Each structure stands twice: as C-alpha cells, then as structure tokens.
C-alpha cells in the first residue's frame, strides 16, 4: 500500500511518527476505514507538525470522523486520539495533539457561555473549570488506555509461550 512502515498497535486510531505510521490492529476488521486512515496519515509530514498537517487534519479528502467515532465507541482505547496528550508505546514518546485543541476550544466556548448565563459564574472561573475538566478527562483516558495496553500485552505474552 505504501513504502512507509505500518506498525500495528493496540491503542489509538492512527498516528504518524517519524517515517512510520502506528495504526490500531482492530482496524483490520474495517478495511475501507483503515485504507482511508492510512491515506490520511500518509499525507502528513514525516517531521514536525506543520500548517500543512493541520489543514490535512481538518480538510481531509475523505471524511472519516463519524466512522472513527463509531470505532471509538466499540474500542474505547482509540479515544485517546481525540485528546490533547497522547503517548506512543511503540516509540516511547509523548505527543501533543494540536488538532484536538480547536474542537475543545469550540466546546469550551459553548460550555462557558451556557453556564455563565445559567449559573451566573464568571467567565474566567468557568474557563479554568473547563480546562481542568479536559485535563482530568485526558488523564483518565491515558490511564485507561495504559491499563488496556498492559493487560493486552500480558495476554499476548501468555498466548506466545
């Protein structure tokens, strides 16, 4: 399919690191979605995240958001791709997901305005509350993903021996 190595992992959906693509092994059950995701990841630069990558994340030629959300509802460990902080167990590297920030800003704006008018709390306190809430949810998601990866790794080792 491509000259870029594709590494199957048991978390997230897919991410481009260096000159390789990590992709969730469970996407093998969804070949059409997997193909679209790989095409999307191939359009990313192999170096640092650039403006071109940002545009690629929001203006992809083949929209997969709904299909990916359905995949995430079945495979909870895949949700980590939609949060600001991710960890690659293969490359042992933390990643800041810039493209996830803008949806959180939009939802945060709605959250802040809604609760500002309902509860009459200050915009600053609601904004801080929103940021803390997202960070806590991201940490919970990281912990759950880490637990899943550890349990899955142990099961794979049991089957190998």
C-alpha positions in Angstrom: 0.0 0.0 0.0 2.8 2.4 0.8 6.6 2.5 1.4 6.1 3.9 4.9 6.2 1.1 7.5 2.9 0.5 9.2 3.1 -0.6 12.8 0.1 -2.3 14.4 -0.6 -1.2 17.9 -3.5 -2.0 20.4 -4.4 1.6 21.2 -5.5 4.9 19.5 -6.7 5.0 15.9 -3.6 6.0 13.9 -0.7 8.5 14.2 2.3 9.4 12.1 5.7 9.2 13.9 8.9 9.9 12.1 8.7 7.8 8.9 6.2 5.3 10.2 2.5 5.0 10.9 1.0 3.5 14.1 -2.4 2.0 13.4 -4.8 0.2 15.7 -4.7 -3.5 14.9 -8.5 -3.7 15.3 -8.9 -1.6 12.1 -8.1 -4.8 10.2 -11.8 -5.6 10.7 -12.7 -2.4 8.8 -10.6 -2.4 5.6 -12.3 0.6 4.0 -11.9 2.8 7.1 -8.3 1.5 7.6 -7.4 2.5 4.0 -8.9 6.0 4.4 -7.0 6.5 7.6 -3.7 5.3 6.1 -4.2 7.6 3.2 -4.8 10.5 5.6 -1.7 9.6 7.7 0.5 9.4 4.5 -0.4 13.0 3.7 1.2 14.1 7.0 4.8 15.2 7.0 7.3 12.8 8.5 8.9 15.6 10.5 7.4 18.2 12.8 3.7 19.0 12.7 3.2 21.9 10.2 0.5 24.1 8.9 0.0 21.6 6.0 -0.6 18.8 8.6 -3.1 21.0 10.4 -5.0 21.6 7.2 -4.8 17.9 6.4 -6.5 17.1 9.8 -9.4 19.4 9.2 -9.8 19.3 5.4 -9.2 15.7 4.5 -10.4 14.5 1.2 -12.2 11.5 2.7 -14.1 12.4 5.9 -13.9 9.6 8.4 -15.0 11.3 11.6 -18.3 9.5 12.0 -16.8 6.1 11.2 -13.9 6.8 13.6 -16.3 7.8 16.4 -18.2 4.5 15.9 -14.9 2.7 16.0 -14.0 4.5 19.3 -17.4 3.6 20.9 -16.6 0.0 20.3 -12.9 0.3 21.1 -12.5 2.8 24.0 -8.7 2.7 23.9 -9.0 4.5 20.5 -10.5 7.7 22.0 -7.0 8.8 23.1 -6.5 10.1 19.5 -9.1 12.9 20.2 -7.4 14.3 23.3 -4.5 16.8 23.5 -2.0 14.5 25.1 -1.1 11.1 23.6 1.6 8.5 24.3 3.2 6.2 21.7 4.0 2.9 23.4 5.9 1.8 20.3 8.1 4.9 20.1 8.1 5.6 23.8 7.2 9.2 23.1 4.7 11.8 24.3 2.8 13.8 21.7 0.8 17.0 21.9 -2.2 16.7 19.5 -2.6 20.2 18.2 -5.6 19.4 16.0 -7.6 18.4 19.1 -7.3 21.8 20.7 -9.7 23.6 18.4 -12.8 21.3 18.9 -12.1 21.6 22.7 -12.0 25.4 22.4 -15.3 25.4 20.5 -17.0 23.1 23.0 -15.4 25.1 25.8 -16.8 28.3 24.4 -20.3 26.8 24.4 -19.8 25.3 27.9 -18.6 28.6 29.4 -21.4 30.7 27.8 -24.1 28.2 28.8 -23.0 28.0 32.4 -22.2 31.7 32.6 -25.9 32.5 31.8 -27.4 29.7 33.8 -25.3 29.9 36.9 -24.0 33.4 36.6 -20.5 32.3 37.3 -17.5 34.4 36.0 -16.2 33.6 32.5 -12.7 33.2 34.0 -13.7 30.6 36.6 -15.7 28.7 34.0 -12.8 28.7 31.5 -10.4 27.4 34.2 -13.0 24.8 35.1 -13.3 23.7 31.5 -9.5 23.4 31.1 -9.2 21.4 34.3 -12.1 19.2 33.3 -10.5 18.4 29.9 -7.1 17.7 31.6 -8.7 15.3 34.1 -10.6 13.5 31.4 -7.4 13.3 29.3 -5.5 11.8 32.3 -8.3 9.3 32.9 -8.3 8.4 29.2 -4.5 7.9 29.4 -4.7 5.7 32.5 -7.5 3.6 30.9 -5.5 3.3 27.7 -2.4 2.4 29.6 -4.3 -0.3 31.6 -5.7 -1.7 28.4 -2.3 -1.8 26.7 -0.7 -3.5 29.7 -3.5 -6.1 30.0 -3.4 -6.7 26.3 0.4 -7.1 26.3 0.2 -9.7 29.1 -2.5 -11.7 27.2 -0.4 -11.7 24.1 2.7 -12.9 26.0 0.6 -15.7 27.5 -0.5 -16.9 24.1 3.0 -16.8 22.7 4.5 -19.0 25.5 
